[in-house]
């Protein structure tokens, strides 16, 4: 199969979807904040449960378009810079429309035009596997559980991008549990 893949371009999309889901259940979140680890926090667990039940068919909030575009642009620049030059706006009426539009930029930016599959490699978004699986029935997922020591070393090697150790441990635990659950 011919596959075209972009590295880490659209994680802000999933933050935006989480924000919409949280609003729908009456939970206030800081827009585009990192996704939670759901550890011992009933409010975060409620958001997680709602995310597991949501679909991409809900309306996309117009007031989030510009911010999502800006965040995707800055987030994708180091990993998938060709995507950035292809984005002209965030378009679509539903989250599905927006994601379809975003995915179309993957083949435009990195493909040759004959690919059968468009893909992204995204980190910190594992809890959205059911959402994508329900929305794209022919989709495939490859979950990788990275050695937690490698994650900590990678995220703490540079002075300006260090993550708190507890954050990394809890996120790794979340991902390991979710991947086990989804498999």
C-alpha positions as a Markdown table, in Angstrom:
| # | Residue | x | y | z |
|---|---|---|---|---|
| 1 | Unk | 0.0 | 0.0 | 0.0 |
| 2 | Unk | 1.2 | 3.5 | -0.7 |
| 3 | Unk | 1.2 | 5.6 | 2.4 |
| 4 | Unk | 2.0 | 9.2 | 3.0 |
| 5 | Unk | 2.7 | 10.3 | 6.6 |
| 6 | Unk | 3.4 | 13.6 | 8.4 |
| 7 | Unk | 5.1 | 13.8 | 11.8 |
| 8 | Unk | 3.1 | 15.5 | 14.6 |
| 9 | Unk | 1.2 | 18.1 | 12.7 |
| 10 | Unk | -2.3 | 18.1 | 14.2 |
| 11 | Unk | -2.1 | 17.5 | 17.9 |
| 12 | Unk | -3.8 | 21.0 | 18.6 |
| 13 | Unk | -6.8 | 19.6 | 16.7 |
| 14 | Unk | -7.3 | 17.0 | 19.4 |
| 15 | Unk | -6.9 | 19.6 | 22.1 |
| 16 | Unk | -9.6 | 21.6 | 20.4 |
| 17 | Unk | -11.9 | 18.6 | 20.3 |
| 18 | Unk | -11.2 | 17.9 | 23.9 |
| 19 | Unk | -12.1 | 21.5 | 24.7 |
| 20 | Unk | -15.4 | 21.2 | 22.8 |
| 21 | Unk | -16.3 | 17.9 | 24.6 |
| 22 | Unk | -15.5 | 19.5 | 28.0 |
| 23 | Unk | -17.8 | 22.4 | 27.2 |
| 24 | Unk | -20.5 | 20.0 | 26.2 |
| 25 | Unk | -20.4 | 18.3 | 29.6 |
| 26 | Unk | -20.2 | 21.6 | 31.4 |
| 27 | Unk | -16.5 | 21.4 | 32.4 |
| 28 | Unk | -14.3 | 24.4 | 32.1 |
| 29 | Unk | -10.8 | 23.9 | 30.7 |
| 30 | Unk | -8.1 | 26.2 | 29.6 |
| 31 | Unk | -8.2 | 26.1 | 25.8 |
| 32 | Unk | -5.5 | 24.1 | 24.1 |
| 33 | Unk | -4.0 | 23.0 | 27.4 |
| 34 | Unk | -2.1 | 19.7 | 27.3 |
| 35 | Unk | -4.4 | 16.6 | 27.5 |
| 36 | Unk | -4.8 | 15.3 | 31.0 |
| 37 | Unk | -3.4 | 12.1 | 32.6 |
| 38 | Unk | -6.8 | 11.5 | 34.2 |
| 39 | Unk | -5.1 | 10.3 | 37.4 |
| 40 | Unk | -7.3 | 10.5 | 40.5 |
| 41 | Unk | -9.3 | 13.4 | 39.2 |
| 42 | Unk | -13.0 | 12.9 | 38.8 |
| 43 | Unk | -13.4 | 15.9 | 36.5 |
| 44 | Unk | -10.7 | 14.8 | 34.2 |
| 45 | Unk | -12.1 | 11.2 | 34.2 |
| 46 | Unk | -15.5 | 12.7 | 33.2 |
| 47 | Unk | -13.8 | 14.4 | 30.3 |
| 48 | Unk | -12.0 | 11.2 | 29.4 |
| 49 | Unk | -15.3 | 9.3 | 29.4 |
| 50 | Unk | -17.0 | 11.9 | 27.2 |
| 51 | Unk | -14.1 | 11.8 | 24.8 |
| 52 | Unk | -14.4 | 8.0 | 24.5 |
| 53 | Unk | -18.1 | 8.5 | 23.5 |
| 54 | Unk | -17.8 | 11.5 | 21.2 |
| 55 | Unk | -17.6 | 11.5 | 17.4 |
| 56 | Unk | -16.2 | 14.0 | 14.9 |
| 57 | Unk | -19.7 | 14.8 | 13.6 |
| 58 | Unk | -20.2 | 17.6 | 16.1 |
| 59 | Unk | -20.1 | 21.2 | 14.9 |
| 60 | Unk | -16.7 | 22.8 | 14.8 |
| 61 | Unk | -16.8 | 26.0 | 16.9 |
| 62 | Unk | -16.2 | 29.1 | 14.7 |
| 63 | Unk | -14.6 | 31.0 | 17.5 |
| 64 | Unk | -11.8 | 28.3 | 17.6 |
| 65 | Unk | -10.8 | 28.5 | 13.9 |
| 66 | Unk | -8.1 | 31.1 | 14.0 |
| 67 | Unk | -6.5 | 29.9 | 17.2 |
| 68 | Unk | -6.5 | 26.3 | 15.9 |
| 69 | Unk | -4.9 | 27.4 | 12.7 |
| 70 | Unk | -2.2 | 29.4 | 14.6 |
| 71 | Unk | -1.5 | 26.5 | 17.0 |
| 72 | Unk | -1.2 | 23.9 | 14.2 |
| 73 | Unk | 1.1 | 26.3 | 12.3 |
| 74 | Unk | 3.5 | 26.7 | 15.2 |
| 75 | Unk | 3.2 | 23.1 | 16.4 |
| 76 | Unk | 3.8 | 21.6 | 12.9 |
| 77 | Unk | 6.7 | 23.8 | 11.9 |
| 78 | Unk | 9.5 | 21.8 | 13.6 |
| 79 | Unk | 8.2 | 18.4 | 12.6 |
| 80 | Unk | 6.2 | 18.8 | 9.3 |
| 81 | Unk | 7.1 | 22.2 | 7.9 |
| 82 | Unk | 5.7 | 21.4 | 4.5 |
| 83 | Unk | 2.2 | 21.1 | 6.1 |
| 84 | Unk | 2.5 | 24.7 | 7.3 |
| 85 | Unk | 3.1 | 26.0 | 3.8 |
| 86 | Unk | 0.0 | 24.1 | 2.6 |
| 87 | Unk | -2.4 | 25.4 | 5.3 |
| 88 | Unk | -4.4 | 28.4 | 4.2 |
| 89 | Unk | -7.1 | 28.1 | 6.8 |
| 90 | Unk | -9.0 | 25.7 | 9.0 |
| 91 | Unk | -12.0 | 24.8 | 7.0 |
| 92 | Unk | -15.1 | 22.7 | 7.7 |
| 93 | Unk | -18.4 | 22.8 | 9.5 |
| 94 | Unk | -17.8 | 19.8 | 11.7 |
| 95 | Unk | -14.8 | 18.3 | 13.4 |
| 96 | Unk | -14.9 | 15.6 | 10.7 |
| 97 | Unk | -14.8 | 18.2 | 7.9 |
| 98 | Unk | -11.9 | 20.0 | 9.6 |
| 99 | Unk | -9.9 | 16.8 | 10.1 |
| 100 | Unk | -10.6 | 15.7 | 6.5 |
| 101 | Unk | -9.3 | 19.0 | 5.3 |
| 102 | Unk | -6.2 | 18.8 | 7.5 |
| 103 | Unk | -5.5 | 15.3 | 6.3 |
| 104 | Unk | -5.8 | 16.3 | 2.7 |
| 105 | Unk | -2.8 | 18.6 | 3.3 |
| 106 | Unk | -0.6 | 15.6 | 4.2 |
| 107 | Unk | -0.7 | 14.2 | 0.7 |
| 108 | Unk | -0.4 | 17.6 | -0.9 |
| 109 | Unk | 2.7 | 18.4 | 1.2 |
| 110 | Unk | 4.5 | 15.1 | 1.4 |
| 111 | Unk | 2.9 | 12.8 | -1.2 |
| 112 | Unk | 3.2 | 12.1 | -4.9 |
| 113 | Unk | -0.5 | 12.0 | -5.6 |
| 114 | Unk | -0.9 | 8.2 | -5.8 |
| 115 | Unk | -1.0 | 7.3 | -2.1 |
| 116 | Unk | -3.9 | 5.1 | -0.9 |
| 117 | Unk | -3.5 | 6.1 | 2.8 |
| 118 | Unk | -2.9 | 9.4 | 4.5 |
| 119 | Unk | -1.4 | 9.2 | 8.0 |
| 120 | Unk | 0.0 | 11.2 | 10.8 |
| 121 | Unk | 2.2 | 10.3 | 13.6 |
| 122 | Unk | 0.9 | 12.1 | 16.7 |
| 123 | Unk | 2.0 | 12.0 | 20.3 |
| 124 | Unk | -0.1 | 12.6 | 23.4 |
| 125 | Unk | -3.4 | 11.8 | 21.6 |
| 126 | Unk | -4.0 | 8.1 | 22.2 |
| 127 | Unk | -7.3 | 8.6 | 23.9 |
| 128 | Unk | -8.8 | 9.7 | 20.6 |
| 129 | Unk | -8.3 | 6.3 | 19.0 |
| 130 | Unk | -12.0 | 5.3 | 19.5 |
| 131 | Unk | -13.1 | 8.7 | 18.0 |
| 132 | Unk | -11.1 | 8.2 | 14.9 |
| 133 | Unk | -12.0 | 4.5 | 14.6 |
| 134 | Unk | -15.7 | 5.3 | 14.7 |
| 135 | Unk | -15.3 | 8.2 | 12.2 |
| 136 | Unk | -13.0 | 6.3 | 9.8 |
| 137 | Unk | -14.1 | 2.7 | 9.7 |
| 138 | Unk | -11.3 | 1.6 | 7.4 |
| 139 | Unk | -8.6 | 3.3 | 9.6 |
| 140 | Unk | -5.6 | 1.6 | 11.0 |
| 141 | Unk | -3.7 | 2.4 | 14.2 |
| 142 | Unk | -0.2 | 1.7 | 15.3 |
| 143 | Unk | 0.4 | 2.3 | 19.0 |
| 144 | Unk | 3.9 | 2.4 | 20.2 |
| 145 | Unk | 4.8 | 2.3 | 23.9 |
| 146 | Unk | 8.2 | 3.9 | 24.1 |
| 147 | Unk | 10.6 | 3.0 | 26.9 |
| 148 | Unk | 9.8 | 5.6 | 29.7 |
| 149 | Unk | 13.5 | 6.2 | 30.3 |
| 150 | Unk | 13.8 | 7.3 | 26.6 |
| 151 | Unk | 10.8 | 9.6 | 26.9 |
| 152 | Unk | 12.3 | 11.2 | 30.0 |
| 153 | Unk | 15.7 | 11.6 | 28.4 |
| 154 | Unk | 14.2 | 13.0 | 25.2 |
| 155 | Unk | 12.1 | 15.5 | 26.9 |
| 156 | Unk | 14.7 | 16.7 | 29.4 |
| 157 | Unk | 17.8 | 16.9 | 27.2 |
| 158 | Unk | 17.1 | 20.5 | 26.1 |
| 159 | Unk | 16.9 | 23.3 | 28.6 |
| 160 | Unk | 13.9 | 25.1 | 27.1 |
| 161 | Unk | 11.6 | 22.0 | 26.6 |
| 162 | Unk | 11.9 | 20.2 | 30.0 |
| 163 | Unk | 8.8 | 18.5 | 31.2 |
| 164 | Unk | 8.1 | 17.8 | 34.9 |
| 165 | Unk | 9.0 | 14.2 | 35.8 |
| 166 | Unk | 5.6 | 13.5 | 37.4 |
| 167 | Unk | 3.9 | 14.7 | 34.2 |
| 168 | Unk | 6.0 | 12.3 | 32.1 |
| 169 | Unk | 5.4 | 9.4 | 34.4 |
| 170 | Unk | 1.7 | 9.9 | 34.5 |
| 171 | Unk | 1.4 | 10.4 | 30.8 |
| 172 | Unk | 3.4 | 7.3 | 30.1 |
| 173 | Unk | 1.2 | 5.3 | 32.5 |
| 174 | Unk | -1.9 | 6.7 | 30.8 |
| 175 | Unk | -0.6 | 5.7 | 27.3 |
| 176 | Unk | 0.4 | 2.2 | 28.4 |
| 177 | Unk | -3.0 | 1.6 | 30.0 |
| 178 | Unk | -4.9 | 3.0 | 27.0 |
| 179 | Unk | -2.9 | 1.0 | 24.5 |
| 180 | Unk | -3.5 | -2.2 | 26.5 |
| 181 | Unk | -7.2 | -1.4 | 26.7 |
| 182 | Unk | -7.6 | -0.6 | 22.9 |
| 183 | Unk | -5.7 | -3.7 | 21.8 |
